[in-house]
Amino acid sequence: MGKKTVQILGSGPSLKQYVVKADIPVWTTYTMKSEQMDTLDVQYFGMHHFEVGAEDGIIDQSNYPLEDIIKKFNCSFFTNTVSYMIAKALYDGFEKIIIAGVDMNMEDEYYTQRSSVMYWVAFCRAKNVEVEMYGHHDKPSFLYGYEPQNYFRQKLYTLKNWAETEFQTEEDNDKKHQYIGYIFAIDSILKEV
């Protein structure tokens, strides 16, 4: 028998790199709820205040074992729903966690939320829980002192390509051009370094 496994899914670009396995439970955010998701063994999480009590069966602030998890792991580093999912998977005894679509590469996510996801991933790995991640969010932009910053530049171009293909509506055009502008500005600074 294989390892007790859970799939944690977000809506980021790396979800396209992953084939969801129907025989493995899926944990995802309440915002991902759809008819397609409902065909799977799915557990929805809604950790925002406005999602509490949104639907029976959703894990939210009212039924998440926060105090038990903080006590067991001596940590309360939660800056997003995915961090809560990873900590609960560890708490529930999962031996393998697959994470896809959790890219943490948008401006707000990267600066304010990525660190707690990476903390819980590292914590799980330290506890011998296998964590399989899709995308490049678990790798540093470059290995300081050992390699050039080319990896970061590659990540910028990946984000640029995503922005160009993801934002298709007229309302999204400004956002797309804003992201692409940021990317080119950062890339030009890196060329000077």
C-alpha positions as CSV (number, residue, x, y, z in Angstrom):
1,M,0.0,0.0,0.0
2,G,1.3,3.5,-0.9
3,K,1.8,6.5,1.3
4,K,-1.2,8.3,2.8
5,T,-1.4,11.2,0.2
6,V,-3.3,14.4,-0.3
7,Q,-3.3,16.8,-3.3
8,I,-3.4,20.5,-2.4
9,L,-4.5,22.5,-5.4
10,G,-4.6,26.2,-6.2
11,S,-5.5,28.0,-9.4
12,G,-2.0,29.2,-10.4
13,P,-0.3,28.4,-13.7
14,S,1.5,25.3,-12.4
15,L,-1.9,23.5,-12.1
16,K,-1.7,23.0,-15.9
17,Q,1.5,20.9,-15.4
18,Y,-0.2,18.5,-13.1
19,V,-2.7,15.7,-13.8
20,V,-5.1,15.5,-10.8
21,K,-5.4,11.9,-9.6
22,A,-9.0,10.9,-9.0
23,D,-8.0,8.2,-6.4
24,I,-6.2,10.7,-4.1
25,P,-8.1,13.2,-1.9
26,V,-8.0,16.9,-3.0
27,W,-7.9,19.9,-0.7
28,T,-8.5,23.2,-2.3
29,T,-9.9,26.7,-1.5
30,Y,-13.6,27.3,-1.5
31,T,-13.1,29.7,-4.4
32,M,-12.1,26.7,-6.6
33,K,-15.6,25.0,-6.1
34,S,-17.0,23.8,-9.4
35,E,-18.9,20.8,-10.9
36,Q,-15.6,19.4,-12.1
37,M,-14.0,19.5,-8.6
38,D,-17.1,18.1,-7.1
39,T,-16.6,14.8,-9.0
40,L,-13.4,14.3,-6.9
41,D,-13.0,13.4,-3.2
42,V,-12.6,17.1,-2.4
43,Q,-12.4,19.0,0.9
44,Y,-12.9,22.7,0.5
45,F,-11.2,25.2,2.8
46,G,-12.4,28.8,3.4
47,M,-10.3,30.5,6.0
48,H,-11.4,34.0,5.2
49,H,-13.8,35.5,7.7
50,F,-16.5,36.0,5.0
51,E,-16.4,32.3,4.1
52,V,-17.2,31.0,7.6
53,G,-20.4,29.0,7.4
54,A,-20.6,29.4,3.7
55,E,-21.6,25.7,3.3
56,D,-21.7,22.6,5.3
57,G,-18.6,20.4,5.1
58,I,-16.2,23.3,4.4
59,I,-13.3,23.6,6.7
60,D,-13.2,27.2,7.9
61,Q,-12.4,29.2,11.0
62,S,-15.2,27.6,13.0
63,N,-13.9,24.0,12.7
64,Y,-10.2,24.2,11.8
65,P,-8.2,22.7,14.7
66,L,-6.0,25.8,15.0
67,E,-5.2,25.6,18.7
68,D,-4.4,21.9,18.5
69,I,-2.1,22.5,15.5
70,I,-0.3,25.4,17.1
71,K,0.2,23.4,20.3
72,K,1.4,20.3,18.5
73,F,3.9,22.1,16.2
74,N,4.6,25.2,18.4
75,C,4.0,27.4,15.4
76,S,1.3,29.9,14.3
77,F,2.9,31.1,11.0
78,F,-0.2,31.2,8.7
79,T,-0.5,33.9,6.1
80,N,-2.8,32.1,3.7
81,T,-5.2,29.2,3.3
82,V,-2.6,26.9,1.7
83,S,-0.4,27.2,4.8
84,Y,-3.4,26.0,6.9
85,M,-3.9,23.1,4.5
86,I,-0.3,22.0,4.7
87,A,-0.2,22.2,8.5
88,K,-3.5,20.2,8.7
89,A,-2.2,17.6,6.3
90,L,0.8,17.1,8.6
91,Y,-1.4,17.1,11.7
92,D,-3.7,14.5,10.0
93,G,-0.7,12.2,9.4
94,F,-0.4,12.4,5.6
95,E,2.9,11.0,4.5
96,K,3.0,12.7,1.1
97,I,1.6,16.1,0.0
98,I,1.3,17.0,-3.6
99,I,1.0,20.8,-4.2
100,A,0.0,22.2,-7.7
101,G,-1.3,25.5,-8.8
102,V,0.2,27.2,-5.7
103,D,2.7,29.4,-7.5
104,M,3.0,32.3,-5.0
105,N,4.3,34.5,-7.8
106,M,1.8,37.3,-7.9
107,E,3.1,40.5,-6.2
108,D,0.9,40.3,-3.0
109,E,1.3,36.5,-2.7
110,Y,5.0,36.5,-3.2
111,Y,5.8,39.1,-0.6
112,T,3.2,38.5,2.0
113,Q,2.2,34.8,1.7
114,R,5.0,32.7,0.1
115,S,7.2,32.5,3.2
116,S,4.6,30.7,5.3
117,V,3.9,28.2,2.6
118,M,7.7,27.5,2.2
119,Y,8.0,27.3,6.0
120,W,5.3,24.6,6.3
121,V,6.8,22.7,3.3
122,A,10.2,22.7,5.0
123,F,8.6,21.8,8.3
124,C,6.9,18.8,6.6
125,R,10.1,17.7,4.9
126,A,12.0,17.9,8.2
127,K,9.3,15.6,9.6
128,N,10.0,13.1,6.7
129,V,6.8,14.0,4.9
130,E,7.4,13.8,1.2
131,V,6.3,17.1,-0.5
132,E,6.0,17.1,-4.3
133,M,5.6,20.6,-5.7
134,Y,4.7,21.7,-9.3
135,G,6.1,25.0,-10.5
136,H,9.3,26.7,-9.4
137,H,8.0,28.3,-6.2
138,D,10.0,26.0,-3.9
139,K,13.3,27.0,-5.5
140,P,15.2,30.2,-4.7
141,S,15.5,32.8,-7.5
142,F,19.2,31.8,-7.5
143,L,21.6,30.0,-5.2
144,Y,23.4,32.9,-3.6
145,G,27.2,32.8,-4.1
146,Y,27.1,29.8,-6.4
147,E,25.1,30.7,-9.5
148,P,24.2,33.8,-11.5
149,Q,20.8,35.4,-11.2
150,N,19.7,33.8,-14.5
151,Y,17.1,31.6,-12.8
152,F,15.3,34.7,-11.5
153,R,15.3,36.1,-15.1
154,Q,13.8,32.8,-16.4
155,K,11.1,33.0,-13.7
156,L,10.3,36.6,-14.8
157,Y,9.9,35.5,-18.4
158,T,7.7,32.6,-17.3
159,L,5.5,35.1,-15.4
160,K,5.5,37.4,-18.4
161,N,4.3,34.6,-20.7
162,W,1.6,33.7,-18.2
163,A,0.4,37.3,-18.0
164,E,0.2,37.5,-21.8
165,T,-1.9,34.4,-22.1
166,E,-3.9,34.5,-18.8
167,F,-5.4,37.9,-19.1
168,Q,-7.8,37.7,-22.1
169,T,-10.6,40.1,-21.4
170,E,-10.6,43.8,-22.0
171,E,-10.8,44.5,-18.2
172,D,-7.7,42.5,-17.7
173,N,-5.6,44.4,-20.2
174,D,-4.4,47.0,-17.7
175,K,-3.4,44.4,-15.2
176,K,-1.6,42.4,-17.9
177,H,0.4,45.5,-19.0
178,Q,1.2,46.4,-15.4
179,Y,2.7,42.9,-14.7
180,I,4.6,42.9,-17.9
181,G,5.9,46.4,-17.1
182,Y,7.1,45.3,-13.7
183,I,8.8,42.3,-15.2
184,F,10.7,44.3,-17.8
185,A,11.7,46.9,-15.2
186,I,13.1,44.2,-12.9
187,D,14.9,42.5,-15.8
188,S,16.6,45.7,-16.8
189,I,17.8,46.2,-13.3
190,L,19.2,42.7,-13.2
191,K,21.1,43.3,-16.4
192,E,22.9,46.2,-14.7
193,V,23.9,44.1,-11.7
